[in-house]
Amino acid sequence: MEHAPFPPDLIELQAEWQLTYAALAGPRPTDTTALRRRLQALSGQLQFHPYWSGSGRTPAARVELRRLARILGERP
């Protein structure tokens, strides 16, 4: 099933979430309270982004979003 193109702000939001999660899951995270709060805030923004209110939004679309955000996060 095809999904609608993701808005750039949603991809960037997912990339921020992944970077924050990686920082928190790292070997020696600093300021874990701030990282956890940031992760919670980003999670809420992702969950309630207007993109997901449309019809036909599937779990596969969320997987694709994470893949695109990973590619964005790998760019120098």
Residue pairs with C-beta under 8 A, 6 or more apart in sequence:
1 56
1 58
1 60
3 56
3 57
3 58
3 60
3 61
3 64
4 51
4 54
4 56
6 51
6 64
6 65
6 68
7 51
9 49
10 46
10 49
10 51
10 65
11 65
11 68
11 69
11 72
12 69
12 72
13 42
13 45
13 46
13 49
14 46
14 65
14 66
14 68
14 69
15 69
15 70
15 72
15 73
16 42
17 39
17 42
17 43
17 46
17 69
18 66
18 69
18 70
18 73
19 73
20 35
20 38
20 39
20 42
21 39
23 29
23 35
24 32
24 35
24 36
24 39
29 35
51 57
